[in-house]
Amino acid sequence: MEDSRAARGRAGEAQAAEILEAEGWLILARNYRAGRGEIDLVAFREGLLAFVEVKTWRGLGVGELERAIGPTKRRRIVETAKIFLAQYREYSNARIRFDVLLLEGGGSVHRIESAFTGEL
């Protein structure tokens, strides 16, 4: 069961990257890990740096998917973003946004831009 969930997650992240690239985003990192956190996708376009969390679930509505990213997960993403920015200083002047891409089993995509904020 864990393997199929992990495979579904990887497939969802690949799909999300394709969507973003088709919109003109440059994918800077996939599964960026630092400290105790991970960011699924880091994307850049026109001076905007987006840290993107991807959720792929079957059979749940958008409301349940939105609640899947709780305060602890958000805090880890923000802390990991800080490490990314310290490591890649060329993006220090970029506008920052934390997005969530929700991919449902039926193929629908729901994007939440600026899903949460963080002190950077």
N, C-alpha and C positions, 0 to 999 in steps of 0.2 A: 504494500500500500504506500509506504514512504517513497519508494522508487517512482511510482506513477505520479505521486504528488510533486516530487522534485522535477520529474520530466515535464509535467504540465507547467510548472513554474518557469523552467528554462524556455519552453516553447512560447510562453506568454511574454517573457522578456525579449525574446527574439522578434516576436510580432510587434511589440511596442517600439523596439528600435527601428524596425522597418517603417512603421507609421511616422515616427519622428523624422527619419531621414527623408521620407517622401515629402515632408513639409519643409525641408530645407535645413533641418537641425543637423549639426555635426555631433556625432556621438564621441565624446571624449573618453568615457570609461564605461565598462560593463562590470557589474558586481565589484565595485570599488570597495575594498576592505581596509579599514584602519581602526586602530584601537579596538573597541568592542562592537563596532558598528559596520554596517554595509549599506551601500547605496546601489540600487539596481542599475540605474542609468544616470550618467552625467552628460548633459547635452548643452550645446552652445549655438546661439543664432542671434545675429544682429545686436551684440552687446549684452545679451541676456543669458545667464547661466542657470539652467534648470536641473535641480536634483530631483530625480523621478523615482518614485516607489511604484512598482507594478504588482498588482494583485490579480491572480487568475483563479477564479472559483467557478464551480458548477452549481447551478440550481439555487443560488442565493440572489436576492434582490440587491439593488444598488445601496439601499440603506444599510444592510448587513455588511456589505463590502466596505463602505465608508467607515463603519465603526471598527473595522479590523486593524486600523492604524491608530492605536491608543497613545496615551501620553508618553509611555516609556519608549515605544518605537519611534515616535516623533523626536524625542530628545536624543536618541542615538543617531538618528539621521542628521540632526542639526550638528551634533558634536563631530560626526564623521565629515560633514561638509566643511567645518572649520579646519580640519586636518587637510582636506583636499585643497582648500584655498591657501593654506600655509605652504603646502608642497608645490602648488602650481601658481606662483605669484603673478604670472601673466594675466590671470583672470581676476585679480584683486579689485579692479575697477569696474567689473561687470555688475550689472543688476542681478540680483539673486532671487530665485523663486523655487518653492518646494511644491512639486506637482504630484498627483497620484493618477495613474492610469488603471482603471478597473476593466478587466477583460472577463466577460461572462461566457459561460460554456456555449451559448447559442451564437457566439461571434460578435455580440454587440460590444462596443467600446464606449466607456464613459470616462471623460477626462475632468479632473478637478484641478484647475490651475490655481496656484497660490492656496493649496489645500490647508496649509498651516504656515506659521511664521516662526522664525528663530532669531535669536540675538546673535548676529554675526558681527 
